[in-house]
Amino acid sequence: MTRVLILLGALILAVGLLWPYLSQLGLGRLPGDIVIERGNTTLYFPLMTCILISLVFSLVLWVANR
């Protein structure tokens, strides 16, 4: 359990440090992300971004458990 927490903390730290560069990749504005604009209301659901992040986390945890 401690191994997973340390790995998760290191991953969060890495994402935080690399955030300016990662935001230029277009995460959050991928094809498949849902944006509904009606009047002065905007509903944004990053469906494809969530799937991509989930796949990356699953791969990292799978490699860590091997």
CORJOUR-V7541 format. One record per backbone hydrogen bond with DSSP energy under -1.0 kcal/mol. CO is the residue of the C=O (numbers start at 1). NH is the residue of the N-H. If there is no record, write none. Layout:
CO,NH
CO,NH
//
This chain:
1,5
2,6
3,7
4,8
5,9
6,10
7,11
8,12
9,13
10,14
11,15
12,16
13,17
14,18
18,22
19,23
22,25
26,29
30,33
34,45
36,43
38,41
41,38
43,36
45,34
45,47
46,50
47,51
48,52
49,53
50,54
51,55
52,56
53,57
54,58
55,59
56,60
57,61
58,62
59,63
60,64
61,65
//
